[in-house]
Every structure is written in C-alpha cells, then in structure tokens.
Amino acid sequence: MTDTLPPRTADLPAKWNPGEVEGGMYQRWVDRGYFEGDPASGKPPFSIVIPPPNVTGSLHLGHAMDHTLIDILTRRRRMQGYDALWLPGMDHAGIATQNVVEKQLATDGKTRHDFGRDQFVDKVWDWKAESGGSILGQMRRLGDGVDWSRERFTLDEGLSRAVQTMFKRLFDDDLIYRAERIINWCPRCHTALSDIEVDHHDDEGELVSIRYGDGEDSIVVATTRVETMLGDTGVAVHPDDERYQHLIGREIELPLVGRRIPVVADEHVDPSFGTGAVKVTPAHDPNDFEIGQRHNLPMPSILDDSGVVTNSGTRFDGLDRFAAREAVREELRAQGRIVAEKRPYVHAVGHCSRCDTVVEPRLSLQWFVRVAPLAKAAGDAVRDGRTTIHPKELEKRFFDWVDNMHDWTISRQLWWGHRIPVWYGPNGEVVAVGPDEEPPSGEGWHQDEDVLDTWFSSGLWPFSTFGWPEDTADLRQYYPTSVLVTGYDILFFWVVRMMMFGLYAMDGRPPFEHVVLHGLIRDQFGKKMSKSKGNTIDPLALIDEFGADALRFTIARGANPGSDMSLSTEWVAGSRNFTTKLWNAARFAMSNGADPTAPLPDESRRTDADRWILGRLAEVREETDALLEDFQFSKATEGLYHFTWDELCDWYLELAKPQLADEATAEGTRAVLGHVFDTLLRLLHPITPFVTEALWTGLTGGESAVIAPWPTAEDTGARPDEAAAGRVEAIQKLITEVRRFRTEQGLPDKRSVAAKLVGLDEVGLGGHRKAVAFLTRLDAPGDEFAPTATVEVALAGGTVHVELDTSGAIDVAAERARLGRDLAAAQKELEQADKKLGNPKFTEKAPANVVEGIRARREVALADIERVTARLAALPAS
C-alpha cells in the first residue's frame, strides 16, 4: 500500500485500484485528526457510540451494515459543520471471551480451576492484549470514521467505576435484589444466561403422555422432558375443569419416585390443551415455579450445574439429563404408564448462544434488576417523543417488550467480567460497595464470587464512555447521543437496557434522540446466512476483491429501514462497476478541463443540456438531504446511483462532447462539469469515501472531502427548468430510436452514415442538430443523397424523420421486425383510444380536455399506422 498525498488531476491513474490506496488514505485521515470530536469547538454536537463488538469478534456483514450506516450519518454531519463524534470501543464479552481462553487451556489438559481466579483473569487479559480486538483493525478497512483517541473497553478503569456506581445506586434504591428464581442455565458454561444469550430454534424431540396414580385417582400429563418428573411436586388443572373436580385437593402417587403429590387448581392451566392437566416441576420450569409459589409447593432441584440427575432419591441419580430421559422413559414403559408417544415432536428449544448447549431452566440464587419502574420510564420516553424509533412500525415491538418485561438476571457464574460489588458478613450482612467506599474487612467477610452480565456494562455505554459518573466536558457535549443505529434483532435487549439505565442515571434524559433499526443481511435468495448452510460471505474478502466503497455502496443501496436485505458477491461486483464508472467519468471531465472554481455561465448562455443537468442536480441534492434526514439510506443511494449512471454519465457527458468541441459553449460546459462533479462527489462521499476522496481532491485541489462542506441549495446554482428538461427528453428519445435502428441493422458504432434530419425545427429541436448527428454518427448528406431507410420518431408537437443512406446495408428482415413492433404499438394505442371514446360513461363524465387528449392520441395512432404500413409495403420482399 502507498501512503502518498492525494492525487491531483494529472496524477490520477487510468484505473481505480482501491487496494493500493485505501489503507494509506484512511491513515492520513486519522493522522490529521479529522474524526476527533472537540467539545470546545462551539459547533453543534452530533454523536453516535458504536454498538460495541465483542473483543473476540471479527468483522461480519452485520457489523459492516451497522458501521456503513453510522459512518454515512457521521460523515454527512461533519461536512455540515457539526462537532461530529463517532466513539469506538469493544465489549469484554464475558462468556465468549472466557470460553476462548478456557479452550486454549484445554489443549494442555488444564482448566481455569488449575490456576485460580486471579491467575486465570490475568491470562484473559494477556489474550486480550495479544489477540483480542482484531475487529478494530478491520473497521479501518471499511473506512469507519471513528475517534480513535476516545476508544473505550467495557472493563476499562473508568467504565468499571461507572458499573460499580450504577450497581450501588440501584441497590440502594431497592432496584437490585438477590433471590431464588428460575433462570436460563448453561450446563457447559456453568453460568446463568440472559434471554439475549439464548437462541431458540426448532429441535426434534418427543412428547410423552404419562399416567400418574391409578384407577379413579389417575391423571395423564404430557412432557417433552420426561426426566424432570423426578422433581415433580404437584399436578395442576384448571379450577373449572369438570373432569378433575374429584381430584382437586387430593394426592396421587408420583411414578418411579413413590412420594405423594397434590392435585392443585390453577387458572394458568389451559383446559383445552392436551389433557388439561400439567405436571408441576417448580425448580425446572418458569411457569411451574409460579404455580409452585402460588400453592406453596416444595421446589427440589434434581439436576446439578452440569445437567446431571442428583438428589432425586432414585436409581437415576448420576445420569446425564439426556441419558436419564431415555432411562426414565423405558422404566415408565415397563410399568405400563406411558399412554402415548409422539416422535418426532418438533418444538422450540433454547440453546446457549456461545456453545450451542441445550439450556436448562433451573432454580438458582441470583441477582436481579427490578425492571418495572425502569421499563415504564423507557416506554414513556418513546411515547412522549423524547426518543423516536425508525421505522415507526417497530414501536409496537418495543412497547410489547417494555410493557411486559420480566426482572433481569444480572449475575453470572464466571471469572471474567465486573465482579459484583457486594460483600457478605459473618452474621448475614449484605453490603453493596460504591467506587469511593472501602469494602468491609475482617474475619468472615467475603465478596460475591459472581460477575455481572455483560449487558449490564454495555447498558451504560452511551454515558459511561463519556466519563459518567463524573461531570465531564464530553458528557455535557455529547449526551444524549444523536442516533443509535442497530439491528432490530437486539431491540429488546441492548436498546431497552440502555434506555432504562440512561433515563435512570441521567435525570430522565434518554441516551439517544433517534433509534434507527435495520434488518438482517440475507443471501441472494433471501435465506438467513449461516456457516452450516455454507452461504456466509466474508466482508473482508469482498473488500479485498472489490474495495470498501463497493461493499458500502451495496449495503447502503439495500438498507431499507427495518427490513432485511439480500446480498451477493455479484451485487458487490456491480457496485464496483459503479465506482469504476464514476472514476472514468470524473477523469473524462477533468481531462477536458472541468473547473469547479469557474462561475457557471449566465442562464442565457446555458444550453438545454446544461439547464437540465443543473436542475436535476438541484433536485437530487434536495432529495438526498431529505432522505438521509429520514434515515432512508436505500432510496438516497438509489437516487444518487441513477443520477450518476443514467443521467450524468449516459447523457450529459455525451451531450457535453459536442459542446466542448464548440468554442461558443466549451467554457460554460467546463464550468458546469466542474460544478456538477464537485457537488456529486461530496454527496457521494459519506457512502463511498475512498474513491470520492481521490476524485474530489484531484478535481478541486482541496484538502479532503472529509472536511469539505456538504452541498446546500445555494451550491447547486440552478432550479429545475421544465422546458429545457422536456427538450432534452425529446433528444434522448430521438437518439435512442436512431441508435436502436443502427443496432438492429448491424451498423458498426464507428461507421458514419449520411442522413437528413427532417422536422427538428418544427418540434423545437433545431438547435440540437449537431448534438443528434454527433451522438448517432450521422453525416451531412451530399448533393446526390438517396435515402434507403427512414426512422420516424413521434415527439410532442410533431414527428422527426431521419432519412438515412445505408448504401444497401439495410437488413430487410430486421427493419421489417422493427416496423412491425411500431405498427403493433400504434394499433394498441388506437384500440385503447377507441375503447374509451366508445364508452359514453367516459365521454360524458371525463373533463373535456381529457377527452380531447384521447382524440388527439387516436389521430396520432392513425397517422402512425398509415405511415408504418406504407413503409412496410415499400420494403423489398427479402
């Protein structure tokens, strides 16, 4: 890679090679401090904190989407004169990171317990220093305009202080408590899990119906986890279910175990589902736990932290849960107690998101956040407009979550993370310790062994990263942050937690003004990407092959708010073609003297093409602004794409060629070219920063597009001119039809053909004779001109006839086919006009001008039919 100064006009290579310049260009931006925030600048603030990637992670397409959209917003605001800050950092990722290091130890036959807590944590820090955080370097490859001087890590000293402060405040306000509750437990990681750490997907299992008791005292229950019956302490039925009225309040015998368990009446039971009776295992099911609490049922745990049956008082003790499931089922079958079996039975099963182990619901003593008042505050902030969710239709999901939120399990049985700042005394004392307090000491005092859920510290991210709980200049300038950009899949987990903590800690001020939710990236067939399906795409490989701009442009073009997008290598290649097209077009303009510093020609000296492209530029600038303000990345990018490719490159540059060759229009054309490319490159810069940086600095000699002013209405220099736009549209139609004729006739592009243009003056295009001839390779006819073919193009106000001397080169079959298509189109137009004019309801009720318009179209169609029919008749037989 090279790290040279930006190229000037004469230094631009013939071909855009992103791999050769992106790295050096990015480092130059960083070295010059373009991305650094400055609270003392006096500029209005715009701030975004990165959704902190795991320290174990690497850049995947989800990150690439987040970062591309955030970078577009931040770069644009910086160009608009804001003190724009995008703050980077990483999450310590408790379970994921601990698993990585434990796997390394396992290769030597060791576990963390061989080292002890302190030495193991030191080893994790060593791993983090050597191997962790590779994603930060990968972010540079994508072009992330982050302020590296403010990089944060959730276990930094300052952020640790924030975590301890938040825990202490919540504890003192009775919003944190310790209790036995049903939690998600991973038997492999040996820790509680939050909901976000559990992936639910359909597994094939079995549904077994078992008869408890005998005779009139029997009842049938169904379960997918047969082994948990060893921990049953009751059977529940609905109080109004007439089938079981005689059993409510009585006891029946629990098979295999032999103890008597009560039949209880509980309105939670759905009498229409299954047999209307459910087994109650309070220590191993959240719903059963609630029933057990309401009816004071015992809650014995019969699975240990490794998922092994224990303390059941049966011969199954010591068996793994899945081995026990098979053994219990076979014993029940032998006793004749299995009434029915459904296999396979497909149902949703929770898996640990880190190791894919089946999660076990388990009664456990854990720390919880009492979320009700915090969740209500989060809901209120969206309802009263302090925070706006985009797209609005996803508000319902947000409210469904915050209005029905369960208390949050925040303790983890790990060693890597923020250790819970609670000390227990010899006489049952429980003391939460703040960052400026000395923990109690003396005989019998000890700190809680658990650490906090990673989401606890990441929930503080929008304000802890700015120095909270201290009153810092950064906190005053950048909080609340302006926008949060993230996937809708973590709306309920990370977004809600940040809302709860931010409102609580920052006096009712939410952590962000806008929440912009995007969808997932799927493969080209709309299927979710996964390693098992083999349809994942490595964004770094795409950058290597096509450049960062191509990947960013593809993502932005597909990013409709709240909707999933598809992506394939072919589409990124198409975006690479766009950057190539832009490069070649800008180089053409520069090589022909495009001058962004020259004043635009007076309106009286502007050609129709000039007026048209300047008007379209003004419209595109306005549309881009409005769409980006509304976070409509896809529509903004699509509009810029079509303006660049379809209008500027395909038409204006072509129309500019004869203007550049004419002394009367050359100077003005160079000014228009310079102005249009200067503006367009700045509009595109937030999306495709690398190629636009090279081109804009080459075109203007400016320092960097990063700090160039964002285009405004004053910059575009013109308003749309409908009359000029109409004439250009007519020229485009005329040129397209002649080119189509040439193609169908097999006339080489470079071959000039003698031709006469008849009717240009009558349709107001007389001044465009040179442009039409130049762009269609038509030469002025000589004295002995004898046309052998005619192309008629119907335009507003009349028909232009292009009479050509193809010197016998006409392909009769191709011409007959072309004229046949024209005849069919004219006949269809006549048919539609006759149908409307023959309908009294239309002619009597439609406005007079509309009816007259249809009659005029009918006359044109009749004339076209007559003309084309005559032309067909005049063609040779073969």
WOMOUR-V397212 format. One record per pair of residues at least 4 apart in sequence whose C-alpha atoms are under 6 Angstrom apart, sorted by sequence separation. I is the first residue (numbers start at 1). J is the second residue. If there is no record, write none. Layout:
# WOMOUR-V397212
I:J ; I:J
This chain:
# WOMOUR-V397212
7:11 ; 18:22 ; 21:25 ; 59:63 ; 63:67 ; 64:68 ; 67:71 ; 71:75 ; 78:82 ; 93:97 ; 95:99 ; 106:110 ; 115:119 ; 127:131 ; 128:132 ; 140:144 ; 156:160 ; 167:171 ; 171:175 ; 186:190 ; 193:197 ; 213:217 ; 214:218 ; 254:258 ; 272:276 ; 288:292 ; 292:296 ; 303:307 ; 304:308 ; 320:324 ; 324:328 ; 333:337 ; 352:356 ; 371:375 ; 380:384 ; 399:403 ; 401:405 ; 425:429 ; 433:437 ; 441:445 ; 455:459 ; 460:464 ; 461:465 ; 464:468 ; 474:478 ; 475:479 ; 490:494 ; 491:495 ; 492:496 ; 498:502 ; 501:505 ; 502:506 ; 522:526 ; 523:527 ; 542:546 ; 543:547 ; 549:553 ; 553:557 ; 587:591 ; 590:594 ; 601:605 ; 606:610 ; 611:615 ; 613:617 ; 620:624 ; 628:632 ; 634:638 ; 640:644 ; 642:646 ; 643:647 ; 644:648 ; 645:649 ; 646:650 ; 647:651 ; 648:652 ; 649:653 ; 652:656 ; 656:660 ; 662:666 ; 672:676 ; 674:678 ; 676:680 ; 677:681 ; 681:685 ; 684:688 ; 685:689 ; 689:693 ; 692:696 ; 693:697 ; 695:699 ; 696:700 ; 697:701 ; 711:715 ; 732:736 ; 761:765 ; 770:774 ; 773:777 ; 781:785 ; 795:799 ; 812:816 ; 816:820 ; 834:838 ; 840:844 ; 841:845 ; 842:846 ; 864:868 ; 865:869 ; 7:12 ; 29:34 ; 77:82 ; 105:110 ; 115:120 ; 139:144 ; 154:159 ; 155:160 ; 170:175 ; 171:176 ; 186:191 ; 213:218 ; 253:258 ; 254:259 ; 271:276 ; 292:297 ; 303:308 ; 319:324 ; 332:337 ; 333:338 ; 351:356 ; 352:357 ; 381:386 ; 382:387 ; 424:429 ; 463:468 ; 503:508 ; 522:527 ; 531:536 ; 543:548 ; 589:594 ; 627:632 ; 697:702 ; 742:747 ; 760:765 ; 761:766 ; 773:778 ; 794:799 ; 78:84 ; 105:111 ; 170:176 ; 185:191 ; 212:218 ; 253:259 ; 282:288 ; 303:309 ; 351:357 ; 381:387 ; 424:430 ; 503:509 ; 522:528 ; 529:535 ; 530:536 ; 659:665 ; 660:666 ; 760:766 ; 793:799 ; 185:192 ; 212:219 ; 253:260 ; 281:288 ; 282:289 ; 302:309 ; 303:310 ; 310:317 ; 351:358 ; 352:359 ; 423:430 ; 503:510 ; 522:529 ; 529:536 ; 558:565 ; 659:666 ; 685:692 ; 793:800 ; 112:120 ; 184:192 ; 185:193 ; 211:219 ; 252:260 ; 280:288 ; 302:310 ; 309:317 ; 350:358 ; 351:359 ; 423:431 ; 466:474 ; 502:510 ; 792:800 ; 184:193 ; 211:220 ; 251:260 ; 252:261 ; 302:311 ; 309:318 ; 350:359 ; 422:431 ; 466:475 ; 502:511 ; 627:636 ; 792:801 ; 210:220 ; 251:261 ; 282:292 ; 302:312 ; 308:318 ; 309:319 ; 422:432 ; 791:801 ; 210:221 ; 251:262 ; 308:319 ; 421:432 ; 681:692 ; 791:802 ; 209:221 ; 250:262 ; 308:320 ; 421:433 ; 624:636 ; 693:705 ; 790:802 ; 209:222 ; 250:263 ; 308:321 ; 790:803 ; 208:222 ; 249:263 ; 307:321 ; 789:803 ; 208:223 ; 248:263 ; 249:264 ; 789:804 ; 207:223 ; 248:264 ; 283:299 ; 787:803 ; 207:224 ; 282:299 ; 787:804 ; 788:805 ; 206:224 ; 283:301 ; 426:444 ; 554:572 ; 787:805 ; 1:20 ; 2:21 ; 425:444 ; 425:445 ; 3:24 ; 424:445 ; 551:572 ; 833:854 ; 2:24 ; 424:446 ; 550:572 ; 423:446 ; 755:778 ; 423:447 ; 754:778 ; 755:779 ; 422:447 ; 550:575 ; 752:777 ; 753:778 ; 754:779 ; 833:858 ; 239:265 ; 422:448 ; 550:576 ; 752:778 ; 753:779 ; 754:780 ; 755:781 ; 234:261 ; 236:263 ; 238:265 ; 375:402 ; 754:781 ; 233:261 ; 234:262 ; 235:263 ; 236:264 ; 237:265 ; 238:266 ; 830:858 ; 234:263 ; 236:265 ; 238:267 ; 483:512 ; 488:517 ; 481:511 ; 482:512 ; 483:513 ; 487:517 ; 488:518 ; 546:576 ; 238:269 ; 419:450 ; 420:451 ; 480:511 ; 481:512 ; 482:513 ; 483:514 ; 484:515 ; 485:516 ; 486:517 ; 487:518 ; 488:519 ; 830:861 ; 237:269 ; 419:451 ; 420:452 ; 480:512 ; 483:515 ; 484:516 ; 487:519 ; 418:451 ; 417:451 ; 418:452 ; 763:797 ; 55:90 ; 763:798 ; 826:861 ; 54:90 ; 55:91 ; 371:407 ; 45:82 ; 46:83 ; 47:84 ; 49:86 ; 50:87 ; 52:89 ; 53:90 ; 54:91 ; 55:92 ; 370:407 ; 413:450 ; 44:82 ; 45:83 ; 46:84 ; 47:85 ; 48:86 ; 49:87 ; 50:88 ; 52:90 ; 53:91 ; 369:407 ; 412:450 ; 459:497 ; 43:82 ; 44:83 ; 47:86 ; 52:91 ; 54:93 ; 213:252 ; 369:408 ; 411:450 ; 412:451 ; 459:498 ; 43:83 ; 213:253 ; 237:277 ; 368:408 ; 411:451 ; 412:452 ; 526:566 ; 236:277 ; 368:409 ; 411:452 ; 412:453 ; 759:800 ; 236:278 ; 367:409 ; 368:410 ; 410:452 ; 411:453 ; 524:566 ; 758:800 ; 823:865 ; 235:278 ; 367:410 ; 410:453 ; 518:561 ; 519:562 ; 521:564 ; 522:565 ; 523:566 ; 524:567 ; 758:801 ; 235:279 ; 367:411 ; 518:562 ; 519:563 ; 520:564 ; 521:565 ; 522:566 ; 523:567 ; 524:568 ; 235:280 ; 366:411 ; 517:562 ; 519:564 ; 521:566 ; 757:802 ; 37:83 ; 234:280 ; 756:802 ; 756:803 ; 37:85 ; 232:280 ; 755:803 ; 232:281 ; 462:511 ; 755:804 ; 231:281 ; 754:804 ; 754:805 ; 221:277 ; 221:278 ; 88:146 ; 87:146 ; 86:146 ; 87:147 ; 86:147 ; 89:151 ; 91:153 ; 92:154 ; 88:151 ; 89:152 ; 90:153 ; 91:154 ; 89:153 ; 745:810 ; 745:811 ; 601:668 ; 744:814 ; 231:302 ; 600:671 ; 598:671 ; 559:633 ; 560:634 ; 559:634 ; 595:670 ; 56:132 ; 59:135 ; 285:361 ; 558:634 ; 594:670 ; 595:671 ; 55:132 ; 58:135 ; 284:361 ; 556:633 ; 557:634 ; 593:670 ; 55:133 ; 284:362 ; 556:634 ; 596:674 ; 283:362 ; 594:673 ; 595:674 ; 596:675 ; 283:363 ; 557:637 ; 594:674 ; 557:638 ; 227:324 ; 227:325 ; 618:716 ; 226:325 ; 615:718 ; 182:286 ; 614:718 ; 615:719 ; 615:720 ; 35:145 ; 35:146 ; 36:147 ; 35:147 ; 612:724 ; 612:725 ; 608:724 ; 187:305 ; 187:306 ; 187:307 ; 378:499 ; 378:500 ; 375:500 ; 389:514 ; 211:337 ; 374:500 ; 387:513 ; 388:514 ; 389:515 ; 390:516 ; 210:337 ; 387:514 ; 210:338 ; 209:338 ; 210:339 ; 209:339 ; 209:340 ; 208:340 ; 208:341 ; 207:341 ; 207:342 ; 206:342 ; 206:343 ; 206:344 ; 205:344 ; 206:345 ; 549:688 ; 204:344 ; 205:345 ; 204:345 ; 205:346 ; 204:346 ; 203:346 ; 203:347 ; 202:347 ; 202:348 ; 201:348 ; 200:348 ; 201:349 ; 200:349 ; 200:350 ; 199:350 ; 198:350 ; 199:351 ; 198:351 ; 198:352 ; 199:353 ; 198:353 ; 197:353 ; 391:561 ; 186:359 ; 185:359 ; 185:360 ; 184:360 ; 185:361 ; 184:361 ; 183:361 ; 183:362 ; 182:362 ; 182:363 ; 181:363 ; 181:364 ; 180:364 ; 180:365 ; 179:365 ; 179:366 ; 178:366 ; 178:367 ; 177:367 ; 177:368 ; 176:368 ; 176:369 ; 175:369 ; 176:370 ; 175:370 ; 192:412 ; 191:412 ; 191:413 ; 168:432 ; 168:434 ; 165:434 ; 164:434 ; 164:435 ; 161:435 ; 163:457 ; 162:464 ; 159:464 ; 162:469 ; 94:416 ; 94:417 ; 94:454 ; 93:454 ; 142:548 ; 66:486 ; 47:478 ; 48:481 ; 47:481 ; 47:482 ; 48:483 ; 46:482 ; 39:477 ; 61:539 ; 68:552 ; 18:547 ; 76:686 ; 75:686 ; 72:686 ; 72:687 ; 79:707 ; 79:708 ; 80:709 ; 79:709 ; 80:710 ; 79:710 ; 9:698 ; 8:698 ; 9:699 ; 7:698
